[in-house]
Every structure is written in C-alpha cells, then in structure tokens.
Amino acid sequence: MKIEVDLDLCQGHAMCEMEAPGVFRVPKHGTVEVLVDEIPEDLRDDVEAAVRYCPTRALRLIQD
C-alpha cells in the first residue's frame, strides 16, 4: 500500500501527522511530506485514519 498526495489540496493542517507521525511530517507553514515509500502493515490503521481525517482530502491510499 502506498500514499498519493495532492499537494495542490494540502493546506498543512497536519491531521495526518497527528494520526501517523511515523509516516507523515508537516513542517511549519508547509505541506505534507510522506516519510516512507511503502506503508508497513502495523501502521495501516493509523494511515487509514490519516486519510479519513484529512480536512482537504489531499491523501489517497493506493493498493499495489
């Protein structure tokens, strides 16, 4: 599973980082950075929550 980010939609709210800090980082006054290429299975629930709670819907899960 991978993450797709639409940086045009991201407004830097950092909800994703709060839900999955090992996967996402949002610098102050910046947009989301994905820290891993493949989502580890043990973080899947956290990443799904991050996608679900993104206020601008900038994140999307891609199944490989």
mmJSON file of the N, C-alpha and C atoms, coordinates in Angstrom:
{"data_MODEL":{"atom_site":{
"group_PDB":["ATOM","ATOM","ATOM","ATOM","ATOM","ATOM","ATOM","ATOM","ATOM","ATOM","ATOM","ATOM","ATOM","ATOM","ATOM","ATOM","ATOM","ATOM","ATOM","ATOM","ATOM","ATOM","ATOM","ATOM","ATOM","ATOM","ATOM","ATOM","ATOM","ATOM","ATOM","ATOM","ATOM","ATOM","ATOM","ATOM","ATOM","ATOM","ATOM","ATOM","ATOM","ATOM","ATOM","ATOM","ATOM","ATOM","ATOM","ATOM","ATOM","ATOM","ATOM","ATOM","ATOM","ATOM","ATOM","ATOM","ATOM","ATOM","ATOM","ATOM","ATOM","ATOM","ATOM","ATOM","ATOM","ATOM","ATOM","ATOM","ATOM","ATOM","ATOM","ATOM","ATOM","ATOM","ATOM","ATOM","ATOM","ATOM","ATOM","ATOM","ATOM","ATOM","ATOM","ATOM","ATOM","ATOM","ATOM","ATOM","ATOM","ATOM","ATOM","ATOM","ATOM","ATOM","ATOM","ATOM","ATOM","ATOM","ATOM","ATOM","ATOM","ATOM","ATOM","ATOM","ATOM","ATOM","ATOM","ATOM","ATOM","ATOM","ATOM","ATOM","ATOM","ATOM","ATOM","ATOM","ATOM","ATOM","ATOM","ATOM","ATOM","ATOM","ATOM","ATOM","ATOM","ATOM","ATOM","ATOM","ATOM","ATOM","ATOM","ATOM","ATOM","ATOM","ATOM","ATOM","ATOM","ATOM","ATOM","ATOM","ATOM","ATOM","ATOM","ATOM","ATOM","ATOM","ATOM","ATOM","ATOM","ATOM","ATOM","ATOM","ATOM","ATOM","ATOM","ATOM","ATOM","ATOM","ATOM","ATOM","ATOM","ATOM","ATOM","ATOM","ATOM","ATOM","ATOM","ATOM","ATOM","ATOM","ATOM","ATOM","ATOM","ATOM","ATOM","ATOM","ATOM","ATOM","ATOM","ATOM","ATOM","ATOM","ATOM","ATOM","ATOM","ATOM","ATOM","ATOM","ATOM","ATOM","ATOM","ATOM"],
"id":[1,2,3,4,5,6,7,8,9,10,11,12,13,14,15,16,17,18,19,20,21,22,23,24,25,26,27,28,29,30,31,32,33,34,35,36,37,38,39,40,41,42,43,44,45,46,47,48,49,50,51,52,53,54,55,56,57,58,59,60,61,62,63,64,65,66,67,68,69,70,71,72,73,74,75,76,77,78,79,80,81,82,83,84,85,86,87,88,89,90,91,92,93,94,95,96,97,98,99,100,101,102,103,104,105,106,107,108,109,110,111,112,113,114,115,116,117,118,119,120,121,122,123,124,125,126,127,128,129,130,131,132,133,134,135,136,137,138,139,140,141,142,143,144,145,146,147,148,149,150,151,152,153,154,155,156,157,158,159,160,161,162,163,164,165,166,167,168,169,170,171,172,173,174,175,176,177,178,179,180,181,182,183,184,185,186,187,188,189,190,191,192],
"type_symbol":["N","C","C","N","C","C","N","C","C","N","C","C","N","C","C","N","C","C","N","C","C","N","C","C","N","C","C","N","C","C","N","C","C","N","C","C","N","C","C","N","C","C","N","C","C","N","C","C","N","C","C","N","C","C","N","C","C","N","C","C","N","C","C","N","C","C","N","C","C","N","C","C","N","C","C","N","C","C","N","C","C","N","C","C","N","C","C","N","C","C","N","C","C","N","C","C","N","C","C","N","C","C","N","C","C","N","C","C","N","C","C","N","C","C","N","C","C","N","C","C","N","C","C","N","C","C","N","C","C","N","C","C","N","C","C","N","C","C","N","C","C","N","C","C","N","C","C","N","C","C","N","C","C","N","C","C","N","C","C","N","C","C","N","C","C","N","C","C","N","C","C","N","C","C","N","C","C","N","C","C","N","C","C","N","C","C","N","C","C","N","C","C"],
"label_atom_id":["N","CA","C","N","CA","C","N","CA","C","N","CA","C","N","CA","C","N","CA","C","N","CA","C","N","CA","C","N","CA","C","N","CA","C","N","CA","C","N","CA","C","N","CA","C","N","CA","C","N","CA","C","N","CA","C","N","CA","C","N","CA","C","N","CA","C","N","CA","C","N","CA","C","N","CA","C","N","CA","C","N","CA","C","N","CA","C","N","CA","C","N","CA","C","N","CA","C","N","CA","C","N","CA","C","N","CA","C","N","CA","C","N","CA","C","N","CA","C","N","CA","C","N","CA","C","N","CA","C","N","CA","C","N","CA","C","N","CA","C","N","CA","C","N","CA","C","N","CA","C","N","CA","C","N","CA","C","N","CA","C","N","CA","C","N","CA","C","N","CA","C","N","CA","C","N","CA","C","N","CA","C","N","CA","C","N","CA","C","N","CA","C","N","CA","C","N","CA","C","N","CA","C","N","CA","C","N","CA","C","N","CA","C","N","CA","C","N","CA","C","N","CA","C"],
"label_alt_id":[null,null,null,null,null,null,null,null,null,null,null,null,null,null,null,null,null,null,null,null,null,null,null,null,null,null,null,null,null,null,null,null,null,null,null,null,null,null,null,null,null,null,null,null,null,null,null,null,null,null,null,null,null,null,null,null,null,null,null,null,null,null,null,null,null,null,null,null,null,null,null,null,null,null,null,null,null,null,null,null,null,null,null,null,null,null,null,null,null,null,null,null,null,null,null,null,null,null,null,null,null,null,null,null,null,null,null,null,null,null,null,null,null,null,null,null,null,null,null,null,null,null,null,null,null,null,null,null,null,null,null,null,null,null,null,null,null,null,null,null,null,null,null,null,null,null,null,null,null,null,null,null,null,null,null,null,null,null,null,null,null,null,null,null,null,null,null,null,null,null,null,null,null,null,null,null,null,null,null,null,null,null,null,null,null,null,null,null,null,null,null,null],
"label_comp_id":["MET","MET","MET","LYS","LYS","LYS","ILE","ILE","ILE","GLU","GLU","GLU","VAL","VAL","VAL","ASP","ASP","ASP","LEU","LEU","LEU","ASP","ASP","ASP","LEU","LEU","LEU","CYS","CYS","CYS","GLN","GLN","GLN","GLY","GLY","GLY","HIS","HIS","HIS","ALA","ALA","ALA","MET","MET","MET","CYS","CYS","CYS","GLU","GLU","GLU","MET","MET","MET","GLU","GLU","GLU","ALA","ALA","ALA","PRO","PRO","PRO","GLY","GLY","GLY","VAL","VAL","VAL","PHE","PHE","PHE","ARG","ARG","ARG","VAL","VAL","VAL","PRO","PRO","PRO","LYS","LYS","LYS","HIS","HIS","HIS","GLY","GLY","GLY","THR","THR","THR","VAL","VAL","VAL","GLU","GLU","GLU","VAL","VAL","VAL","LEU","LEU","LEU","VAL","VAL","VAL","ASP","ASP","ASP","GLU","GLU","GLU","ILE","ILE","ILE","PRO","PRO","PRO","GLU","GLU","GLU","ASP","ASP","ASP","LEU","LEU","LEU","ARG","ARG","ARG","ASP","ASP","ASP","ASP","ASP","ASP","VAL","VAL","VAL","GLU","GLU","GLU","ALA","ALA","ALA","ALA","ALA","ALA","VAL","VAL","VAL","ARG","ARG","ARG","TYR","TYR","TYR","CYS","CYS","CYS","PRO","PRO","PRO","THR","THR","THR","ARG","ARG","ARG","ALA","ALA","ALA","LEU","LEU","LEU","ARG","ARG","ARG","LEU","LEU","LEU","ILE","ILE","ILE","GLN","GLN","GLN","ASP","ASP","ASP"],
"label_asym_id":["A","A","A","A","A","A","A","A","A","A","A","A","A","A","A","A","A","A","A","A","A","A","A","A","A","A","A","A","A","A","A","A","A","A","A","A","A","A","A","A","A","A","A","A","A","A","A","A","A","A","A","A","A","A","A","A","A","A","A","A","A","A","A","A","A","A","A","A","A","A","A","A","A","A","A","A","A","A","A","A","A","A","A","A","A","A","A","A","A","A","A","A","A","A","A","A","A","A","A","A","A","A","A","A","A","A","A","A","A","A","A","A","A","A","A","A","A","A","A","A","A","A","A","A","A","A","A","A","A","A","A","A","A","A","A","A","A","A","A","A","A","A","A","A","A","A","A","A","A","A","A","A","A","A","A","A","A","A","A","A","A","A","A","A","A","A","A","A","A","A","A","A","A","A","A","A","A","A","A","A","A","A","A","A","A","A","A","A","A","A","A","A"],
"label_entity_id":["1","1","1","1","1","1","1","1","1","1","1","1","1","1","1","1","1","1","1","1","1","1","1","1","1","1","1","1","1","1","1","1","1","1","1","1","1","1","1","1","1","1","1","1","1","1","1","1","1","1","1","1","1","1","1","1","1","1","1","1","1","1","1","1","1","1","1","1","1","1","1","1","1","1","1","1","1","1","1","1","1","1","1","1","1","1","1","1","1","1","1","1","1","1","1","1","1","1","1","1","1","1","1","1","1","1","1","1","1","1","1","1","1","1","1","1","1","1","1","1","1","1","1","1","1","1","1","1","1","1","1","1","1","1","1","1","1","1","1","1","1","1","1","1","1","1","1","1","1","1","1","1","1","1","1","1","1","1","1","1","1","1","1","1","1","1","1","1","1","1","1","1","1","1","1","1","1","1","1","1","1","1","1","1","1","1","1","1","1","1","1","1"],
"label_seq_id":[1,1,1,2,2,2,3,3,3,4,4,4,5,5,5,6,6,6,7,7,7,8,8,8,9,9,9,10,10,10,11,11,11,12,12,12,13,13,13,14,14,14,15,15,15,16,16,16,17,17,17,18,18,18,19,19,19,20,20,20,21,21,21,22,22,22,23,23,23,24,24,24,25,25,25,26,26,26,27,27,27,28,28,28,29,29,29,30,30,30,31,31,31,32,32,32,33,33,33,34,34,34,35,35,35,36,36,36,37,37,37,38,38,38,39,39,39,40,40,40,41,41,41,42,42,42,43,43,43,44,44,44,45,45,45,46,46,46,47,47,47,48,48,48,49,49,49,50,50,50,51,51,51,52,52,52,53,53,53,54,54,54,55,55,55,56,56,56,57,57,57,58,58,58,59,59,59,60,60,60,61,61,61,62,62,62,63,63,63,64,64,64],
"pdbx_PDB_ins_code":[null,null,null,null,null,null,null,null,null,null,null,null,null,null,null,null,null,null,null,null,null,null,null,null,null,null,null,null,null,null,null,null,null,null,null,null,null,null,null,null,null,null,null,null,null,null,null,null,null,null,null,null,null,null,null,null,null,null,null,null,null,null,null,null,null,null,null,null,null,null,null,null,null,null,null,null,null,null,null,null,null,null,null,null,null,null,null,null,null,null,null,null,null,null,null,null,null,null,null,null,null,null,null,null,null,null,null,null,null,null,null,null,null,null,null,null,null,null,null,null,null,null,null,null,null,null,null,null,null,null,null,null,null,null,null,null,null,null,null,null,null,null,null,null,null,null,null,null,null,null,null,null,null,null,null,null,null,null,null,null,null,null,null,null,null,null,null,null,null,null,null,null,null,null,null,null,null,null,null,null,null,null,null,null,null,null,null,null,null,null,null,null],
"Cartn_x":[0.846,0.0,0.896,0.509,1.252,0.295,0.878,0.112,0.31,-0.776,-0.716,-1.148,-0.39,-0.663,-0.938,-2.017,-2.305,-1.857,-0.657,-0.101,-0.864,-1.65,-2.493,-3.639,-4.038,-5.116,-4.605,-3.399,-2.861,-2.703,-3.23,-3.114,-2.296,-1.652,-0.761,-1.444,-2.651,-3.368,-2.688,-1.929,-1.147,-1.988,-3.22,-4.03,-3.38,-2.805,-2.144,-0.969,-0.197,0.949,0.498,-0.62,-1.143,-1.597,-2.171,-2.663,-1.551,-0.564,0.512,1.844,2.411,3.641,4.855,4.84,5.952,5.889,4.768,4.549,4.505,3.964,3.785,4.515,4.964,5.534,5.021,4.614,4.154,4.959,5.907,6.698,5.835,6.24,5.51,5.403,4.208,3.916,4.281,4.135,4.459,3.347,3.646,2.696,3.253,2.409,2.742,3.909,4.743,5.81,5.553,5.615,5.463,6.853,7.035,8.351,8.733,7.768,8.037,7.482,8.107,7.61,6.451,6.617,5.587,5.072,3.767,3.166,3.294,3.969,4.065,2.678,2.453,1.149,0.745,1.705,1.368,0.932,1.155,0.716,-0.504,-1.021,-2.134,-3.347,-3.757,-4.918,-4.679,-3.463,-3.135,-3.165,-2.637,-2.616,-4.036,-4.853,-6.246,-6.974,-6.691,-7.289,-6.787,-5.512,-4.954,-5.64,-5.856,-6.544,-7.985,-8.644,-10.054,-10.238,-9.307,-9.47,-8.81,-8.192,-7.604,-8.723,-8.701,-9.806,-9.946,-8.879,-8.955,-8.962,-8.945,-8.941,-7.735,-6.583,-5.362,-4.641,-5.075,-4.392,-5.27,-4.601,-5.32,-4.443,-5.056,-4.34,-4.371,-3.234,-3.114,-2.72,-3.534,-3.226,-2.324,-1.237,-0.379,-0.679],
"Cartn_y":[-1.168,0.0,1.238,2.222,3.478,4.656,5.811,7.04,7.941,8.5,9.523,10.839,11.892,13.204,14.2,14.956,16.068,17.344,17.813,18.981,20.259,20.257,21.419,21.531,20.403,20.409,20.574,20.109,20.143,21.589,21.855,23.182,23.175,22.05,21.971,21.893,21.331,21.207,20.228,19.288,18.304,17.259,17.056,15.985,14.632,14.489,13.235,12.947,13.964,13.778,13.399,13.942,13.579,12.118,11.638,10.261,9.245,9.59,8.655,9.401,9.78,10.577,9.87,8.552,7.835,7.783,8.237,8.173,9.564,10.537,11.886,12.912,13.975,15.133,16.367,17.359,18.617,19.734,20.3,21.388,22.63,23.457,24.692,25.502,25.904,26.676,25.907,24.584,23.768,22.795,21.888,20.85,19.495,18.501,17.169,16.548,15.842,15.029,13.601,12.652,11.241,10.69,10.083,9.651,8.238,7.466,6.079,5.823,4.899,4.549,3.56,2.538,1.51,1.609,1.516,1.606,0.251,0.203,-1.059,-1.495,-2.783,-3.324,-2.877,-2.753,-2.363,-0.897,-0.096,1.312,1.547,0.489,0.615,1.338,0.977,1.619,3.11,3.468,4.879,5.663,5.062,5.731,5.878,4.853,4.949,6.06,6.211,7.306,8.66,8.749,9.996,10.399,9.437,9.711,10.135,9.434,9.712,11.104,11.521,12.781,13.987,13.796,14.94,15.901,17.137,18.06,18.489,18.387,18.808,17.634,16.407,15.184,15.142,15.56,15.606,14.264,13.294,11.999,10.907,9.928,8.785,7.542,6.431,5.156,4.473,3.924,3.171,1.747,0.782,-0.626,-1.121,-1.828,-2.363,-3.794],
"Cartn_z":[0.0,0.0,0.0,-0.8,-0.905,-0.696,-0.486,-0.293,-1.506,-1.985,-3.029,-2.39,-2.638,-2.057,-3.162,-3.017,-3.922,-3.213,-3.542,-2.872,-3.18,-4.252,-4.54,-3.532,-2.951,-1.961,-0.53,-0.249,1.109,1.58,2.784,3.376,4.662,4.95,6.098,7.449,7.518,8.791,9.747,9.232,9.992,10.718,10.313,10.896,10.601,9.421,9.047,9.973,10.282,11.169,12.575,13.023,14.34,14.374,13.275,13.215,12.98,12.16,11.805,11.714,12.865,12.853,12.265,12.21,11.604,10.091,9.548,8.101,7.474,8.208,7.671,8.52,7.846,8.536,7.818,8.6,8.028,8.681,7.948,8.515,8.726,9.66,9.929,8.634,8.3,7.08,5.815,5.852,4.687,4.361,3.458,3.07,3.483,3.433,3.925,3.166,3.923,3.363,3.805,2.879,3.201,3.476,4.652,5.101,4.68,4.19,3.793,2.396,1.671,0.339,0.422,1.247,1.442,2.873,3.036,4.359,5.063,6.222,6.961,7.455,7.489,7.882,9.284,10.19,11.559,11.675,10.64,10.641,9.751,9.183,8.233,8.833,10.039,10.661,10.88,11.317,11.534,10.221,9.163,7.858,7.306,7.469,7.022,7.774,9.063,9.84,9.332,9.013,8.49,7.192,6.315,5.048,5.316,6.206,6.523,7.135,7.997,8.726,8.057,6.908,6.187,5.792,6.304,6.043,4.58,3.808,2.407,1.438,1.962,1.14,0.205,0.72,-0.085,-0.154,0.662,0.716,0.151,-0.462,-1.028,-0.9,-0.515,-0.441,-1.789,-2.173,-3.427,-3.063,-3.446,-3.206,-4.339,-3.967,-5.032,-5.321],
"occupancy":[1.0,1.0,1.0,1.0,1.0,1.0,1.0,1.0,1.0,1.0,1.0,1.0,1.0,1.0,1.0,1.0,1.0,1.0,1.0,1.0,1.0,1.0,1.0,1.0,1.0,1.0,1.0,1.0,1.0,1.0,1.0,1.0,1.0,1.0,1.0,1.0,1.0,1.0,1.0,1.0,1.0,1.0,1.0,1.0,1.0,1.0,1.0,1.0,1.0,1.0,1.0,1.0,1.0,1.0,1.0,1.0,1.0,1.0,1.0,1.0,1.0,1.0,1.0,1.0,1.0,1.0,1.0,1.0,1.0,1.0,1.0,1.0,1.0,1.0,1.0,1.0,1.0,1.0,1.0,1.0,1.0,1.0,1.0,1.0,1.0,1.0,1.0,1.0,1.0,1.0,1.0,1.0,1.0,1.0,1.0,1.0,1.0,1.0,1.0,1.0,1.0,1.0,1.0,1.0,1.0,1.0,1.0,1.0,1.0,1.0,1.0,1.0,1.0,1.0,1.0,1.0,1.0,1.0,1.0,1.0,1.0,1.0,1.0,1.0,1.0,1.0,1.0,1.0,1.0,1.0,1.0,1.0,1.0,1.0,1.0,1.0,1.0,1.0,1.0,1.0,1.0,1.0,1.0,1.0,1.0,1.0,1.0,1.0,1.0,1.0,1.0,1.0,1.0,1.0,1.0,1.0,1.0,1.0,1.0,1.0,1.0,1.0,1.0,1.0,1.0,1.0,1.0,1.0,1.0,1.0,1.0,1.0,1.0,1.0,1.0,1.0,1.0,1.0,1.0,1.0,1.0,1.0,1.0,1.0,1.0,1.0,1.0,1.0,1.0,1.0,1.0,1.0],
"B_iso_or_equiv":[0.0,0.0,0.0,0.0,0.0,0.0,0.0,0.0,0.0,0.0,0.0,0.0,0.0,0.0,0.0,0.0,0.0,0.0,0.0,0.0,0.0,0.0,0.0,0.0,0.0,0.0,0.0,0.0,0.0,0.0,0.0,0.0,0.0,0.0,0.0,0.0,0.0,0.0,0.0,0.0,0.0,0.0,0.0,0.0,0.0,0.0,0.0,0.0,0.0,0.0,0.0,0.0,0.0,0.0,0.0,0.0,0.0,0.0,0.0,0.0,0.0,0.0,0.0,0.0,0.0,0.0,0.0,0.0,0.0,0.0,0.0,0.0,0.0,0.0,0.0,0.0,0.0,0.0,0.0,0.0,0.0,0.0,0.0,0.0,0.0,0.0,0.0,0.0,0.0,0.0,0.0,0.0,0.0,0.0,0.0,0.0,0.0,0.0,0.0,0.0,0.0,0.0,0.0,0.0,0.0,0.0,0.0,0.0,0.0,0.0,0.0,0.0,0.0,0.0,0.0,0.0,0.0,0.0,0.0,0.0,0.0,0.0,0.0,0.0,0.0,0.0,0.0,0.0,0.0,0.0,0.0,0.0,0.0,0.0,0.0,0.0,0.0,0.0,0.0,0.0,0.0,0.0,0.0,0.0,0.0,0.0,0.0,0.0,0.0,0.0,0.0,0.0,0.0,0.0,0.0,0.0,0.0,0.0,0.0,0.0,0.0,0.0,0.0,0.0,0.0,0.0,0.0,0.0,0.0,0.0,0.0,0.0,0.0,0.0,0.0,0.0,0.0,0.0,0.0,0.0,0.0,0.0,0.0,0.0,0.0,0.0,0.0,0.0,0.0,0.0,0.0,0.0],
"pdbx_formal_charge":[null,null,null,null,null,null,null,null,null,null,null,null,null,null,null,null,null,null,null,null,null,null,null,null,null,null,null,null,null,null,null,null,null,null,null,null,null,null,null,null,null,null,null,null,null,null,null,null,null,null,null,null,null,null,null,null,null,null,null,null,null,null,null,null,null,null,null,null,null,null,null,null,null,null,null,null,null,null,null,null,null,null,null,null,null,null,null,null,null,null,null,null,null,null,null,null,null,null,null,null,null,null,null,null,null,null,null,null,null,null,null,null,null,null,null,null,null,null,null,null,null,null,null,null,null,null,null,null,null,null,null,null,null,null,null,null,null,null,null,null,null,null,null,null,null,null,null,null,null,null,null,null,null,null,null,null,null,null,null,null,null,null,null,null,null,null,null,null,null,null,null,null,null,null,null,null,null,null,null,null,null,null,null,null,null,null,null,null,null,null,null,null],
"auth_seq_id":[1,1,1,2,2,2,3,3,3,4,4,4,5,5,5,6,6,6,7,7,7,8,8,8,9,9,9,10,10,10,11,11,11,12,12,12,13,13,13,14,14,14,15,15,15,16,16,16,17,17,17,18,18,18,19,19,19,20,20,20,21,21,21,22,22,22,23,23,23,24,24,24,25,25,25,26,26,26,27,27,27,28,28,28,29,29,29,30,30,30,31,31,31,32,32,32,33,33,33,34,34,34,35,35,35,36,36,36,37,37,37,38,38,38,39,39,39,40,40,40,41,41,41,42,42,42,43,43,43,44,44,44,45,45,45,46,46,46,47,47,47,48,48,48,49,49,49,50,50,50,51,51,51,52,52,52,53,53,53,54,54,54,55,55,55,56,56,56,57,57,57,58,58,58,59,59,59,60,60,60,61,61,61,62,62,62,63,63,63,64,64,64],
"auth_comp_id":["MET","MET","MET","LYS","LYS","LYS","ILE","ILE","ILE","GLU","GLU","GLU","VAL","VAL","VAL","ASP","ASP","ASP","LEU","LEU","LEU","ASP","ASP","ASP","LEU","LEU","LEU","CYS","CYS","CYS","GLN","GLN","GLN","GLY","GLY","GLY","HIS","HIS","HIS","ALA","ALA","ALA","MET","MET","MET","CYS","CYS","CYS","GLU","GLU","GLU","MET","MET","MET","GLU","GLU","GLU","ALA","ALA","ALA","PRO","PRO","PRO","GLY","GLY","GLY","VAL","VAL","VAL","PHE","PHE","PHE","ARG","ARG","ARG","VAL","VAL","VAL","PRO","PRO","PRO","LYS","LYS","LYS","HIS","HIS","HIS","GLY","GLY","GLY","THR","THR","THR","VAL","VAL","VAL","GLU","GLU","GLU","VAL","VAL","VAL","LEU","LEU","LEU","VAL","VAL","VAL","ASP","ASP","ASP","GLU","GLU","GLU","ILE","ILE","ILE","PRO","PRO","PRO","GLU","GLU","GLU","ASP","ASP","ASP","LEU","LEU","LEU","ARG","ARG","ARG","ASP","ASP","ASP","ASP","ASP","ASP","VAL","VAL","VAL","GLU","GLU","GLU","ALA","ALA","ALA","ALA","ALA","ALA","VAL","VAL","VAL","ARG","ARG","ARG","TYR","TYR","TYR","CYS","CYS","CYS","PRO","PRO","PRO","THR","THR","THR","ARG","ARG","ARG","ALA","ALA","ALA","LEU","LEU","LEU","ARG","ARG","ARG","LEU","LEU","LEU","ILE","ILE","ILE","GLN","GLN","GLN","ASP","ASP","ASP"],
"auth_asym_id":["A","A","A","A","A","A","A","A","A","A","A","A","A","A","A","A","A","A","A","A","A","A","A","A","A","A","A","A","A","A","A","A","A","A","A","A","A","A","A","A","A","A","A","A","A","A","A","A","A","A","A","A","A","A","A","A","A","A","A","A","A","A","A","A","A","A","A","A","A","A","A","A","A","A","A","A","A","A","A","A","A","A","A","A","A","A","A","A","A","A","A","A","A","A","A","A","A","A","A","A","A","A","A","A","A","A","A","A","A","A","A","A","A","A","A","A","A","A","A","A","A","A","A","A","A","A","A","A","A","A","A","A","A","A","A","A","A","A","A","A","A","A","A","A","A","A","A","A","A","A","A","A","A","A","A","A","A","A","A","A","A","A","A","A","A","A","A","A","A","A","A","A","A","A","A","A","A","A","A","A","A","A","A","A","A","A","A","A","A","A","A","A"],
"auth_atom_id":["N","CA","C","N","CA","C","N","CA","C","N","CA","C","N","CA","C","N","CA","C","N","CA","C","N","CA","C","N","CA","C","N","CA","C","N","CA","C","N","CA","C","N","CA","C","N","CA","C","N","CA","C","N","CA","C","N","CA","C","N","CA","C","N","CA","C","N","CA","C","N","CA","C","N","CA","C","N","CA","C","N","CA","C","N","CA","C","N","CA","C","N","CA","C","N","CA","C","N","CA","C","N","CA","C","N","CA","C","N","CA","C","N","CA","C","N","CA","C","N","CA","C","N","CA","C","N","CA","C","N","CA","C","N","CA","C","N","CA","C","N","CA","C","N","CA","C","N","CA","C","N","CA","C","N","CA","C","N","CA","C","N","CA","C","N","CA","C","N","CA","C","N","CA","C","N","CA","C","N","CA","C","N","CA","C","N","CA","C","N","CA","C","N","CA","C","N","CA","C","N","CA","C","N","CA","C","N","CA","C","N","CA","C","N","CA","C","N","CA","C","N","CA","C"],
"pdbx_PDB_model_num":[1,1,1,1,1,1,1,1,1,1,1,1,1,1,1,1,1,1,1,1,1,1,1,1,1,1,1,1,1,1,1,1,1,1,1,1,1,1,1,1,1,1,1,1,1,1,1,1,1,1,1,1,1,1,1,1,1,1,1,1,1,1,1,1,1,1,1,1,1,1,1,1,1,1,1,1,1,1,1,1,1,1,1,1,1,1,1,1,1,1,1,1,1,1,1,1,1,1,1,1,1,1,1,1,1,1,1,1,1,1,1,1,1,1,1,1,1,1,1,1,1,1,1,1,1,1,1,1,1,1,1,1,1,1,1,1,1,1,1,1,1,1,1,1,1,1,1,1,1,1,1,1,1,1,1,1,1,1,1,1,1,1,1,1,1,1,1,1,1,1,1,1,1,1,1,1,1,1,1,1,1,1,1,1,1,1,1,1,1,1,1,1]
}}}
